[in-house]
Amino acid sequence: MSKQFRSLLSNPTVESCDFTLRQIALMEAVYDGPARDFGVRELTAEMQINKPTVTRSLQKLHNLGLLKREADPKDGRLVQIKRTRDGMKLMAAIGKIVGVGT
């Protein structure tokens, strides 16, 4: 494990959330690049993880206020994943810890 990554996981901001590597990767997928809505299927395909695993991780991140889950206006059976202000703050803090965007 790299020194940079150990620093990230031991940072009080990140440590207090008790993140898994998968949840950090999901946050990165949603918050990297221009803001847009993500579907669960899109995230499962991009990350090559099964849907139940992604859904559980997204639910925890939603409960922490780091992602927002909303029904798709075109198809209420589907869920869209959106960024939140708290999630943006956390990702900015993580970026500073690992030296991205500084």
C-alpha positions as CSV (number, residue, x, y, z in Angstrom):
1,M,0.0,0.0,0.0
2,S,1.5,3.4,-1.0
3,K,2.3,6.0,1.5
4,Q,-0.1,8.4,-0.2
5,F,-3.0,5.9,0.1
6,R,-2.2,5.0,3.8
7,S,-2.3,8.8,4.5
8,L,-5.7,9.0,2.9
9,L,-7.2,6.1,4.9
10,S,-5.7,7.3,8.2
11,N,-6.9,10.9,7.7
12,P,-9.5,11.8,10.4
13,T,-12.0,13.1,7.8
14,V,-11.9,9.9,5.8
15,E,-11.4,7.6,8.8
16,S,-14.5,8.9,10.6
17,C,-16.7,7.8,7.7
18,D,-15.4,4.2,7.9
19,F,-15.1,3.9,4.1
20,T,-14.4,0.7,2.1
21,L,-12.1,0.9,-0.9
22,R,-15.2,0.2,-3.1
23,Q,-17.0,3.2,-1.6
24,I,-14.0,5.5,-2.2
25,A,-13.9,4.2,-5.8
26,L,-17.6,4.9,-6.3
27,M,-17.2,8.4,-4.9
28,E,-14.3,9.0,-7.3
29,A,-16.4,7.7,-10.3
30,V,-19.2,10.0,-9.5
31,Y,-17.1,13.1,-8.6
32,D,-14.4,12.8,-11.2
33,G,-15.0,15.0,-14.2
34,P,-17.9,17.2,-15.1
35,A,-21.1,17.0,-13.0
36,R,-23.7,14.6,-14.4
37,D,-26.2,12.1,-13.2
38,F,-25.2,8.4,-13.0
39,G,-27.4,5.4,-13.2
40,V,-26.7,2.3,-11.0
41,R,-26.3,0.2,-14.2
42,E,-23.8,2.6,-15.6
43,L,-21.7,2.5,-12.4
44,T,-21.8,-1.3,-12.2
45,A,-20.6,-1.5,-15.8
46,E,-17.9,1.1,-15.3
47,M,-16.6,-0.5,-12.1
48,Q,-17.2,-4.1,-13.1
49,I,-19.0,-4.8,-9.8
50,N,-22.3,-6.6,-9.3
51,K,-25.5,-4.5,-8.8
52,P,-26.3,-5.5,-5.2
53,T,-22.7,-4.6,-4.1
54,V,-23.0,-1.2,-5.8
55,T,-26.4,-0.6,-4.4
56,R,-25.3,-1.3,-0.8
57,S,-22.3,1.0,-1.1
58,L,-24.4,3.8,-2.7
59,Q,-27.0,3.4,0.1
60,K,-24.3,4.0,2.8
61,L,-22.9,7.0,0.9
62,H,-26.4,8.3,0.5
63,N,-27.1,7.9,4.3
64,L,-23.9,9.9,5.0
65,G,-25.1,12.7,2.7
66,L,-22.3,12.2,0.3
67,L,-24.4,11.1,-2.7
68,K,-28.1,11.7,-3.5
69,R,-30.3,9.0,-4.9
70,E,-33.3,10.1,-6.9
71,A,-35.9,8.4,-9.0
72,D,-35.3,8.8,-12.7
73,P,-38.0,11.2,-14.0
74,K,-38.3,9.2,-17.2
75,D,-38.5,5.8,-15.5
76,G,-39.4,5.8,-11.8
77,R,-38.0,2.2,-11.4
78,L,-34.5,3.5,-12.0
79,V,-32.3,5.5,-9.7
80,Q,-30.1,8.4,-10.6
81,I,-27.0,9.2,-8.5
82,K,-26.2,12.8,-8.0
83,R,-23.5,14.8,-6.2
84,T,-24.0,16.6,-3.0
85,R,-22.3,19.6,-1.4
86,D,-21.0,17.5,1.4
87,G,-19.6,14.9,-1.0
88,M,-17.9,17.7,-3.0
89,K,-16.3,19.0,0.2
90,L,-15.1,15.5,1.1
91,M,-13.7,14.8,-2.3
92,A,-11.9,18.2,-2.2
93,A,-10.4,17.2,1.1
94,I,-9.3,13.8,-0.3
95,G,-7.8,15.6,-3.3
96,K,-5.7,17.7,-1.0
97,I,-4.5,14.7,1.0
98,V,-3.4,12.8,-2.0
99,G,-2.1,16.0,-3.8
100,V,-4.6,16.2,-6.6
101,G,-5.8,19.6,-7.6
102,T,-3.2,21.4,-5.5
